[in-house]
Amino acid sequence: TGGGTVRRMLWAANVTNDQVHVHPVPRAAIASHSRIVICVRDPVDRFISAYNYGIILKEAWAVELAECYEDVNRFALQFAYRRINPSMQSARGACAKLDPIVDAWAETENVGRYGHIPRDGCFHMGGCIQDLAGRSKDVFVVRTEMMDTDSQSLLEWLNVVRVDTIHNKDNSAATTSTQITTQLQPFAREALEVALVDEYRLVNRV
């Protein structure tokens, strides 16, 4: 979601900070900090980026899925159908290897096995959204899609010296691979938008 970029910028601007990355945000962390920065990304882009990144790194779970689906659009559709209505999976002949990823969506144990696919906005912030409700003046939201603009506005908000945006490694939702086509088509995006509706609601609320 661009958190690495933001953190490098804060370091460059000599801003001490604590980062919550691979686990849900503790309520104590919110209560103990006077300023809070939240990085968000369009949920579909986040989801596909996590899938693409797994393929680039040749992680076992991503390689297994790539062997089942010809391209990311087939994977996205099957995931969406399985998430919206599990009974539709067998009817559409989905790859059985997709089951554990969907099943792991709501689990907290071994969630890291599938990268950031199950680590959505609800995973990170679902338990603390009420704690943020009364602290709008203490919270700054950086949108990955507006990284250059928002990161510079963040430095102004913190009243610190301006530094250049230090972009993190590319983790694009449109990454291409020699092994699999990873460009998401509109019909697959629409299906994922329905499947990820809860995450969209949370991101919009933030």
N, C-alpha and C positions, 0 to 999 in steps of 0.2 A: 504493500500500500504506500510505499514511499517513506516508511519510517526510518530506514537507513539513511536516506538522503537528508531528512530533517535532523536526525541526530548528529550527522557529520557537520552540518551547518551550525548547530548549537555549540558543538565542540570548538569549531573554528572561531565562533564569536565569544568564546570563553564563558559560555552559559552552562553551569552545572545542572545535570539532569539525570533522572532515573527513568529507565525504559521498561515498559511491560510489553513483552513481545509474544512469547510462545505459550502463555497461559492466561486465563481470565484475569481481568483487572481486580485486585483486592480492594474491597471497600476502604480498608485502612490506608491504602495508597492515595486514594482520593482525599480522604480526610486530612492527611498529613502534608499535602502539598497545596501551596497558595495559587499556583498557576498550573493548568493542565492543557496539554496539547494532544489532540486526537487526529490521527491520520486515517482518512477514509478513502475508499475507492468504489467505483461502480461495482456492485456485487457480481454481475456476469463477467466483467473484465477480470476481477479478482479470481474468480473460479477458473476461468480458462487459462489465465496466466499461471496459476498453480499447476494445472495439468501440463501445460507446455513446459514449464520449468522442470517438472519431474521427468519429462521425456529428454530434455536437454542434458540433465544430469544422469540419465539412464538409471533412474531409481527403479527398483524391482517392480513396484506396484504399477508404475507408469508404463514400463515395457510390456507387462502382462496385458494391460488394457489396450496398448497400441497394437498388439497382436490380434486382438478381438475385433477392433473397429478400424475401418479403412481410413477414417479421418475424424477430426475433432467434432464435426457436426453430428455424426452418428453417435459418438460418445455422449455429446450434450443432450441429444434427444432421448437416448435411453436413460440417462441419469434423470432427466426431467420427468419422464413417464414413470420411472420407478419411485421417484420421490413423491410425485403427486398421487399416484395410485399404484401401490406395489403389485396389485393383481394384474396390471397391464403388462408386466415384464415378460411372463412366459408366453403370453399371447403374441408378443412382438419378437420373440426369439432372441432376447437380449443375452449377451455374454454373461454367464454365471459369475465371472470374476468381478463383475460390477457390484454384486450383492454386498460384500463386506464394506465397501466404501460408503454406500448409502446407509447401511446399518450402523456404521461407526459415526454417522453424522451427529447423533445425540449422545454418544458415549464419551466419557471423560478419560477412560483408560486406553492407553496406546493410541491416543488420537494423532500423535505425530507420525504414525506409520504412513499416512497418505498426504504428507506435506500440509499445505495450507487449504486443501480442498475442504475438509471438514472444519477448519478453524475459521469460521466466518465471523462477521461482526457480532452476531448473537452469542457466539462462543466467548469472544473477548469481553463484550460489554453488556451482555444481557442481564447480568446480575447486579449491575451498578447504575443502570440508567436513571433510576429514581434519585440516586445520590447526586447526580449531575443536574437534575432538574432546577434546583434553586441556585445554581452557581454559574449562570450563563456569562456573567462578566469575568469569570475566572477561567473560562474555557476558550481555546482557539482551535478551530477545525481547519486542517490542511487537506485539501482535496488533491488526490494524485493527478487528476486530469488538469488541475490548475497549479501544478507544483511550483513553477517559476514565480507566478504572481503571489500565491498564498505564502510561500516560504519567505519571500521578502516582506510581505505584510506582517508575518509572524515576528520577524526581527524588530520591526517598528513597534509592534504591540508590546514587546518585551523591553523596548527602549535600549537596545544594544547596538553595537557597531554593525553596519551592513557588510555582509560577505557575499561572494558569488554563490549561486546555487550549486551545490556539489552533488551532482546526480549519482545515484546508486547504479549498480550494474543493471543492464536492460533485463526486464522481466515482463515483456510486453504480452498483451493479450493477442497480438497478431504475429507472434514469433513464428518463423518458418523453420522446418526441419527437413533434412533429406530423407527421414524415415516416415514422416507422416505429415499430412496437410493440416495446419493448425489455424487457418483463417476461418473464423466463425461467420456463418451465413445468417441473414436476417431471420429465417424461419427457426433456426436453432436458438438464436438469441431470444426470440419471443417465448419459446418453450422454457428456457432457463429463467427468464424474468418471472414467469408464473411460479416455477419451482422455488425460486429464491425470494418470494414475496415478503417473508418475515424479515429477511435481512434488509430489503429495500425499505421497509417500514422503520427499522431501527436507524438506518443511515439517514433517512429523511428527518427523523426525530432529532438526531444529533445536530 
